[in-house]
């Protein structure tokens, strides 16, 4: 395609972005900031406009939504209740019985375990997965597929995300969301879904912060029951210094206006949601940039991530954002010092840069630190084999899988 054609496409993308920004101006102060974002992102989507028409992209999204297998795995559903009454949705995947294949004797029926003096078998290790901001339990799709039947696992949706209910304190009492609250939510899920037995805690991004908040408030639970921890693409604090790949001067200006901007957007949720739908192509490019590093990421996976983020209402986005600037759980990491710990991050993560994982590993010198080349924030979707390999090793070290469990 000629240089003039390329320029024309870029101009078209920028013009559409400007038109979209005009629609946003009806939301008041939101208009200016969204306009800046739209204009900047227009250059990113212009290249895609060279080869793929808008109608074709819409059809492709519909096809991927209809046929993509990602996020389709389901377990036994349950509900936990947070301390403010919020309903938290979780699902349990049970491990296959260890003796299901028999013990070498003849006959079709597997031997039953003997219970001496009425004692039960010890509770199995339960692996609890906590997802990140604007995602859902389905973000663990590949890890869930690999571990089905191998370990007992619990997947849950954070408050106001996916299948969990909106936070009662946030809706009824205007109480800000805090990472500490999320830690208490995780405790409620554990109490309901895994009330006994050893635990391995796995958290991505906000889910890792949730795990740290759990340790900070319930150190006795960590001491008595936790046998392993995985912290993936997360941070123990100082998130206010992240520049998201933008120039420092520009990011400082964004930080000053972003909290107010998000509040304005949250107060105009219906208008904003219409705007998001109208500018789906534009924001798909933004989501892809901040989720993945690889240019050749499977379009079905990129669309899967896009759907999860799109499903998070703008007022929920606004409610949660301030909590990250206040997050500081470096001191809580001391509760993990005696445990097998995996700290893993993509080396091109623009949301929680890998330096934050290195800082965690510095405070946990016995932890395994893995920086994944050519990986962004959603590293567990972008490089699932590598993440599963390191997670399987952690489960082995923690005693969560033995023998046949190695097939994970």
N, C-alpha and C positions, 0 to 999 in steps of 0.2 A: 504494500500500500504506500502511496506517495506521501511525502512530508506534508504537503498541503492537506491531504485527506486526514492524516493523523491530527493535524492542528484543528481541522474542522470538527473532528469527533471530540477532541478535548474541549473546544468551545461549546459544543452542544451539551457535554456533561456539565460544564460550569454553569451554563445558562439554566439547565434543569435544576441544578443545586440552588442557584439564586432564586428560582421560582419557588422551590420548596421552602427556602428560608423565608420568602414572603408570606407563605402560609403560616409559618411558625410565629411571625411577628404579632399575630393576633393573641398570642399567649403573653404579650407584654415584654418584660426584660429578657425572656427566653430567646426572643428573636435574634438579637445581635449575636449572642454566643453561638446559637445553633447555626446562624449564617456563616460565621467564621469556620466552624467545624465542617459544614457542608462544602464550602468553597475549597477547603484544604483536601477533603476527601475526594472531591471531584477529579482531581488529577490521578488519584489512585484507581478510580473506576474507569477512567478514560480508556486505558489499554484494553480492558475487557470489552468496551463498546466497539473496538475495532473489528472484532470477530464474531461477537454474539449479540443479536438484537434483543431489545427489551422483551418482546413477546416470546422469543425463544427461551430467555432466561426464566420467565414466569412459568412456561410449560415445563421447563427442566425442574424448577422447584416443586411443582405439583407432582411430577413423576417421582422425584426423590422422596417426597413426603409419603407417597402411596406405596412405594416399593422398598424403601430403605429398612433394613432390619434393626437398625440401631435404636436402642431404648425400648425394645419389645419384650425384654426378659422380665418376668414377674415372679414374685415369691408369695409366701403366705402373708397376707396383710394384717396389720395391727395398728392400734392407736395408743399413743402415750399422751399424757397431759402435763403440760408445763406448769410451773408454780403460779402462773397467772391464768391458768385454765385453757391456754391455747392447745388445740388438738394437733398433735404431731404424728404424721403418717410414716410408718416404717414397714418394711417387708423382711421376712426371714427366709433364708435358704438353708435347709438342713443338710448336714453331711450324710453320706451314705453310711449305713452300719458297717463298722469295721470288720464284722465277721460274716458279711452277706455272702461272701464267696465260699464259705465253708472252711473246714480246718483239715482237709486232706482225707477225711473218711468217706465211705460210700454213702449213697442215698441222696435224694433230691432236696431234703430239708436241711437248711443251715442250722448248726447247733445253737441252742439258746444259751445266753450267758448265765452262769450260775450266780446267784445272789446269796451270800452267806449271811445268816442271822438278819435277814431282811434289809441289808444295806444295798443302796442303789449304786450303779456304776457312777464314777465321778463325772461331773458335768464336762462336756467338751469345751475346747477353746472356741470362743466366738470372736470373729473378726468384724469390727464395727467401722463402716465407711461413712465419712462425713464429707459432703460436697461443698463446692465453692459458691461464691456470690453470683447470683443470677443464673445458677445452674440447677441441677436436680440430682436425685440418686441415680438417674439414668446415665449420668456422665461417667459412671464406672462400668459401662457396658462391657468392654473387653475383659476387664478384670473379673467381672461377675461371670461371664461366659467361661473363663478359664477355671474358676474356682467352684463352679456348680458341682455339688456332690462330694467335693474334696474337703471342704471345711464348713463349719456352721458360720454363716455370715448374716449381718444385719445391715441393711441399706435404709437410710431415712432421708426425708426432705426437711430442710431447715424451715423454721417458721416463716410464713408468708411466701414460701416457694413451693411450686408444683402442687403436690397433693395435700400438703399440710395447710392448716387454716391460717388466715391472717392473724397476726399477733394481737391478742386481746388488749394488752397494755397499750399498744400503739394505736389501735382503732378506737377504743373506748376511753382511754385515760391520757392519750397524747404523751405517753412515756417514750423517750428515745430508745431505739434499739442499742444494745451494748454487746460487746463480745462476751462479757461476763454472763449476760442473759443466755447467750447461745451455749455457753458451757453448762449452765444449769439445764437447758433443754436437752443436751446430750446425756446428762445424768438421768433425766426422766426417761429417755429412750432406753438406756441401759437397764434401768430398774424394771421397765416393762418387758423388754425383749430378751434380756440376758441377765436375769437377777442373780445368777450364780455361775461359778466357773471362771477360768482364766479368760483374759481379754487381750486382743491385739487391736490397737486404735490406729486407723488410717484416715488422714485428713488432707484434702487438697485446698490450697488457698485459704479462703475463709474457714473451711473445715479444719485446716491445721490450726488456725487461731482458736477455733472452738475447742479443739483438743487441748491446747495450752491452757485455756480458761478453765476447762474441767480439772486439770492438774492443779491449777492455782487455788481453786475453791474446794477440791476434794482430794487432797494429797493422800489420805488414807486409802481411797479406792485405788489409786495408782500403786501404792505400796503393797496392798494386799492382793490385788487381782490382775493388774496389767503385766503382761509378759513380753510385750513388744510394741513399738510405735513406728509409724511411717509418716513423715511430714513432707508433703509433695507441693512444690511451687508455692511456698508460703513464707511468712515473715513473723518475727517475734516483736516487731515494732519499727518506728521511724518510717512509716509508710508516707508520711507527709513530705518526705524528701524525694519520692519517686517522680521522675519527669515524663514517664510514659513515652520515651523516645522523642520528645519534643524539645526545642531549644529551651534552655534554662530560663531566659528572660520571659519568653512567652508562657512557660508553665507557671511561673510565679504570678503572672497576671491571671491565668486561669484559676489558680488556687484561691485567689482573692474573691472571685465572683462565683465559683462553682457551687458552694453551699447554698447561696441565695438563689442561684439559677435552678438548682434541683428542687428547692422548696417551691419555686414558682411553677416549675413543670409539674410537680406532684399535686399542686392545687388545681391544675388544669388537665387532669388525667385523661378525660375523654377526648379533648382536643389533641393532646399529645399522641394518644394511641392512634387517632386518625392520621396524624402526621407521620407516624412511624410506618403505617401501612402504605401511605402514599409515596414514601421515600425508601421503600424496601431495598431497592437495588443499591442505593447509596450506602445505607447502613450495613448491608451485607458485606461490602468491602471493608468498612471499619471493623466489623466483628472479626472478619478473617484476619486482618492485620494484627489485631491484638490477641488472637487465640492461637495462631499457628505461625511457625517460621518458614516451613517448607512451601515453595511455590507450587509444588505438584501434589499437595495434600488431596486425598480422595474427595471429589466434590460431594459425595454422599455424606462423608464425615463432616465436612465444612457446613453443609446444610443442617445436619443434626445439631451441631453446636449453635447454629443460627436460630433454630427453632426453640431450643432451651432458653436462650437469652431473650428472644422475642416474647416468650411466654411470661416473662417477669414484668408485672405492671410497673409503669414509670413511678408511681407513688411508692412502691416497694423499693425500687432503686434509690429513690430520694431518702427514704427512711433509714436505709442501711449505711449509706455512704459516710456520714459523719463518724460512725463508729470506728472506721479504719484509721482515721487521724489520731484517735485517742488510744488505739490499741498499743499496749506495751506489756508483753508477757515474757520478757527475757529472763526475769527472775524465776518464773515458773518452770523453766527448762531443767532446773536442778532436780526436779522430781523424776526425771527420766535418766539420770546419770548411771544408774545401775542396770539399765535395761538394754536389750538389743534395739538400736534405733537406726532407721534408714532416713537420710535427708537427701531428697532428689529434686532437681529443678532443670528446666530447659535453659541452655546458655544464652538463648535469644528472647527470654521472657521479658516483655515490656511492662507487665502489670506488677509482678513481684520479682524483680530482677534477681538473678542467681547470686548476687552479692549478699542478699538477705539469707539465702540458704547457707552460704559460707559463714555468715555471722552466727547462725544457729549451730553449725558444726563446730565452730570455735568454742562455743560454750558447752558443747558435748563432744569432747575430744575422742571418745571411743565410738562415736557414731560413724556409720558408713556414709560418706558424702559422694553422690553421683551427680555430675553435671552432664546433661545429655546434649551432645552437639546437634546443631540445626533443629532445635526444638523451642517452641513457644510456651505460652501459659498453659494450654491444654495438652500437656505432654503425655498424659495417659491415653488420649485419643490419637495424638500424632505419632507416638512411638509406643504402641501398646505392648509389643513383644518385649522390648527392653524393660519397660516399667514392670511388666509381669514377672520377668526373670529376676529382677532385684527384689520384688515383693515376695516371690516364692522363696527366695533365699532367706529373707527375714522370717517368714513363717516357719521354715525349717529350724533356724537358730532359736526361735521362740518356742519350739516344740509343738507348734500348732498342727503340723502335718508330719506323718511318718509313713514309711513303706510306700503303699500305693499312692499316697498323697503327693509323691514327687512328680506324678504325671502332669501336675499343673504347670 
